[in-house]
Amino acid sequence: MDLIDGMSYIIILFSLGVFYWFGRFTMKLIKQHYDIYPLLYDLEESEKKKKQ
């Protein structure tokens, strides 16, 4: 195996790792987006209590 082949495999594996990490990060952001509504409701309720 040449040095070029080895470097190519390393770059490809690194790229796949980055894509996998980015996909997991994106899924976490999507889950947080869907979970924000109860937090917004609690924030609104606490603001209503402050105004009273």
PEGIMO-V193443 format. One record per residue. RES is the residue in one small letter. NEAR is the number of other C-alpha atoms within 8 Angstrom. Layout:
BEGIN
res->[RES;RES]
near->[NEAR;NEAR]
END
This chain:
BEGIN
res->[m;d;l;i;d;g;m;s;y;i;i;i;l;f;s;l;g;v;f;y;w;f;g;r;f;t;m;k;l;i;k;q;h;y;d;i;y;p;l;l;y;d;l;e;e;s;e;k;k;k;k;q]
near->[4;5;6;6;8;9;8;8;8;8;8;8;8;8;8;8;8;8;8;8;8;8;8;8;8;8;8;8;8;8;8;8;7;7;8;8;7;7;8;8;8;8;8;8;8;8;8;8;7;6;5;4]
END
